């Protein structure tokens, strides 16, 4: 598969200018571009630039996402803030929220934000990383359009609902667990479909309870309610599927109940007549300052000792390395920092289409 690498500088300029072309203010456009690139920097292609057109540009053009983000503060206390993003750019609202709660946590030790009526906020780890870069613990989650079936069910009810946690460490990278509460997420299936790959059996079930593997069919069936993702642990209780189901519900509640936001089937992105409408997503952000306990240095020291002991523990036969969360993403960055972003053929076509549609002055190396 031919996947040429495109420089970070070219990608950054193109994404920013394309966002501006559809009405996003330049400062906001630069932020949104950086969030998408951060996913690719970490090797998490399911949420990177391959989602630029279908998740952001197309939704803005369809009128279900506003390019200009008007953030309304619904309530604020010394340690909390509740916002309404009014269907603007989720990444812009999230940056505002994290900036505020980091400042509050520095003063009071802990702080939390909740946002309603938002849109896709990109890779969740970006927001937790804002906290770790400030020497703090970052926790975030978001609900999403229904994709996960509850244990013993087949109907897509819950979103993939990531529960993301970041810890600052003494190492060159933070601890960062950033993953969905389903076995896989929709973005990964979109990646499979883009690359003509089957979805592994067991990740998705149809209404008849049978596993589905046709990636393109799954994307359609998920949207139309004929398929659902399995929660972490799988179907039923034998392998602990109820655990993933439970954590997905935790994220759903925190993403909706604190700010009286939308939830479950309200997040389909479709009206009763089938027409597209805004998704009205909810997010939450929690920041903890270790200085409010026994200090950042003490936290980093103990946290890093735990991670190093885990990596140095006995390895299974045939395995030569144990990783901790965030390590593989750091290694991906070391491999990509001088090479750029690998783009498959479908993304190449989308970039050319967007460039030509808006008359942007770019020449791509894959042309």
Protein Blocks (a to p, Z undefined) as FASTA:
>chain_A
ZZddddfklmmmmmmmmmmmnopafklmmmmmmmmmmmmmnopaklmmklmmmmmmmmmm
nopacfbdcdddfbdcfkbccddekhpafklmmmmmmmmmmmmmmmnopacdddehiade
bjfklmmmmmmmnopacddddddddfbdcehiabdfbdfkiaddddddfbfbdcdddddf
bfbdfklmmmmmmnopacdehjaccfkopacfblklmmmmmmnopaccddehiacjknop
mmmmmmmmmmmmmmmmmnopaehjllnopafkopacdekiacddddddfklmnojklmmm
mmmmmmmmmmmmccdehiabdcdehjlmmmmmmmmmmnopaddfklmmmmmmmmmmnopa
cddfkZZ
